[in-house]
């Protein structure tokens, strides 16, 4: 029996929406697919425009059934939150102060 994997992609077209289609696993990899209940197959990081944007996106993910991975991290120059989606994939939402990004991390 051929294993099949779902491929989801966000379409930024004018109608928006998610496209989903199933393909044979062998089309993408010959390695086993990660069981995201017990391991991390990938960490997807996305940037927000503000701390409030980080909080809003993470809150929407949790409201939709995701689970928060860790407490919010506030490093002053960078703020992040993380969650797992319904399939167990790990997501990080990050905001970074642009001035800090230009000057580099603070000295420790």
Secondary structure, 3 states (H helix, E strand, C coil): CCCEEEEEEECCCCCCCEEEEEEEHHHCCCCCCCCCCCCCCCEEEEECCCHHHHHHHHHHHHHCCCEEEEEEEECCCEEEEEEECCCCCEEEEEEECHHHHHHCCCCC
